[in-house]
Each structure stands twice: as structure tokens, then as C-alpha cells.
């Protein structure tokens, strides 16, 4: 399931976009500040970012510049009330993939999102290899030393996230947001349960616990 990060501080608009995308089959996460947008985007796992320019802590253009400077090439679609040609050109020149002016019809936004997702899929890798594992995004198969392992949809998504960030520590909250698509009860142990299941299937030595921080995939 494709994951979309919605960066929008106006709750009414964020809710409108989130509900529409969820109903259209996407997994969504909403953040309302530029700092959170950069953190979530560079962590990875999102297939597209919808970025508002009028954020409370920084300008959306600055967020986009930071994302691109950090080497993240995830597609970014700008959502903004600014309709001047200068703003549109600026956004596209610094790395935006598309530009949607508020107010907009959801059908138009959805069409642009799907277009960008299709373009991204044509150039994306279909096989990820990390930590002695091979994960085929097309066939949804995982191999451990040439042995095929059966995973549930959530297990597959969690392993994909870990493999895309081999060696990096991912917090439980980041895993919840990327795999489950919403802010979960911080007291829940759902991530720990799925990590244990993955360890049984791919090898306990491949997923390390970093006390007080989260988990990481090791080679």
C-alpha cells in the first residue's frame, strides 16, 4: 500500500485530504510543522509528500530545500494558496514535482497524486537487498539466503522500512507512522510484537534492539 505524508497545519484541510486519500486506498500520515516534515521525509518509507507552504515554524520552500539537500528524491506536490507565477516557478526549480493551488477539487489532487506515483514506479527498484535479505516489491516475496519466507502484509511493510534504512535506528513511533499510517497509542507494543515475528522468520540476529531508541537492521 502506497504511503503519503501530508504536511499541512490547517486541521480542516489536512482532515479533508487524509480522508479522501485513505478512501482511495492510500496510507497517510499528517504532520503540521516543517521540522516534523523533514524528519519524517528523510527517515524514508513514504512514496509521496504533499507539502503546504504556509507552515507555522518555517516556509514550505525551506522544507523542500532541506529535503532535497539531504538527498531525498521522494516526489513532492506543493499545496498552497499562493497562485503567483513566481511562487510556482520557484517551487518547481528547487525540486517540487507538481503544484496544486488552493482551493482545489479533491478529484484533481487525486489525479495528480496517481500520476506522480505512476512516474515514480517506472523508475523505482523492484528488488531491495540488505542485511543478507532480498525483498521483491513486485512479487511481494522475501528471500533469506535463497530460502523464501512468507510474511503478512504488515510484516512485509515493516521489513521493507528496515531494509531501506539498513544500519539506521528507527523509533517505534516512526515505524507506527510509516507502516500503520497513524499515531498509535504510545503504550502499545504492536511494533515489538511484529518485530518478534520478523525475527522468527528472517533471523533474530538481523534486527537489533537499541535500548530506549528503537530497532535497526544489521548486516
N, C-alpha and C positions, 0 to 999 in steps of 0.2 A: 504494500500500500504506500503510495507516494506521500511524503511528509512536507508540509508547508509551514514556514514561520511567518506569522503575521505581526508586523511591528507597527502598532497603532495605539496611541494613548487615549483616543476618544472611545469610551466603552461602547457607545451605541453603534458606531461604525465597526469596531472590532467584533462585536457580537453578531452583527448582520453578515459580515464576511465569513466569520468562523462557521456559523450555522449553514450558510449556503455551500461552503466548500465541504463541510462534513457530510451534508446530504448528497453531495456529488461524488462521495467516495474517497475523499482525502482525509488524512490525519493532520490535525492542525495544532499549533502551539501559539499562544498570544503573549507578547511582551509589550511593555509600554514605554520603555526608555531606550536611548541609544546605546548605553553601556551594556544592557542586557542583550540587545540585538547583536552587538559584536561578539559577546561571549557565546551566545547560542549558535551563531552562524559559523564561527571558526572552529567550534567543537565538532561540527560536521553532523551528518545524518539527515540534513534537510535537502529536499530536491528543488526547492524554490523559496525565495523570500519576497514577501510583499512589504514594501518599506514606505512608511509615511514620512514626509519631510519635516512636518511641524511637531517635533518631539520636545518634551519638557526640559530635557537636560542638554540637548545638542541638536544641531541641524542634521537632517537626514543625509544631506550631501557629505557631511563629515563622516557619518557612519559608513556610507558607501566607500569613501576614500580609504578608511581604515580597513574595511573588509578586503578590498582589492589589494591594498599594500601588504596584507598578511598572506596573500597568495591564494585566497579563496575564490574559486570561479563559479560558485553556485549562481544560477540565474536570479536576477533581481528585477522585480517590477515595481516601479515607483507609483505610489498612490498619493495624490496631493491636490489641494485646491488651487495651487499656483498654475495658471494656464498661459503664462508668458512664453514666447518662443525662446528667450534667453535661458529660462529655467529648464525647459525641455532639452535644449542642446547641451547645457551643462551636465545634466543627468546622464545623457547618453554618452557624452565624451569621457566621463570619469568612470564609466563601467556599468551603467544600468542597461538592461536588456529590453525594457519596454517602459512606457509611461502612460498612466491612466489618470485622467483628470476627474476630480470630484465636482459635482455629484455624478455618479455613473450607475448604469444598469448592471445588475449582477450578471446577466447573461453575457454582456460584453467582457467583464472581468474574467469570467469562467472561460470564455473562448480564448482570451489572451494567455491565461494560465496553461490551458491544454496545449496551445501552440508552442509555448516555451518548453513544456515538459517533453513534447514530441521531439523538438530540436535537440534537447539535451540527451534524450535516449539514443539518438542516432550516433552520438559521439562517445557515449559513456562505455566504460569497460563492462564486459559481461561476466568476467571471472575475477575474483579477488583472491589473492594468495597472501597469507600472513600466519605467523605462528605455527608453521607446519600444517596449515589447513588450506583447503581450496573450496571457495564458495562460488557457485554458479548462479548468477542473478536471473538468468533466463529460464533455466530448468528447475531452479529452487533446490538444488542438491548441494550437499556438503560432503566433502571427502576428507578423511583423516588417514594419511599415509596410504592412499589408494583404496581405502575402505569407505563405502558410502554410509552416511549416518542419517537417520530420519529425524527431522526436527519439526516441531509445531511452528505455526506462523510467527508467534511471539518469540520463540527461541531463535528462529532464523533471523528476525529483525534485530534482536539483541546481539547475536553473534556478528551480524554484518556491521553493526555500530562499533563493536570492539575491534573487528578486523580492520576497519577503515582507519582506526586510530591506534594501531599496534604500538605498544610501549607507552601510551599516554594514559594517565589516570582519569577515569570518568566517574563523576559523582553519581550517587543514586538518583538525585533529582534530575540530572541531565539524562540519565537512562530512562527515567519515567516519562520525561517530556518527549524524547525522541521516539520511544517505542510505543508508549501508551497514548501519547498525544495530549496529555492534560496534566495539571498539577495534582498529584496524588497525596493522600494523607501521609505526612512525613513519618508517622509512626508505623506505617505499613511495611511489611517485609517482603512484598511481592518481588522486588528485584533480587533479593537474596535467594528466594525460592527458585527463581528462574536461573540464576547463576549456578546454583547447586545442580539443577537439572542438566545444564550445559556441561558442567564439569564431568558428570557421569557419562555423558555421551562423547565428548571430544577429548577428555583427559584433564584431570584436576590440575595438573602442573601447568597447563596453558593459561589459566585465568588466575591471576594473583590478587589477593586482598591487600589493599593499602589502608591500614588502620586509620579510622577517622576521616578518610577521604573517599574511598570507593574501590573500583576494580580496574584492572588493566590486563590486556592480552600480552603475554610474553612469548618470545620465540622458542 
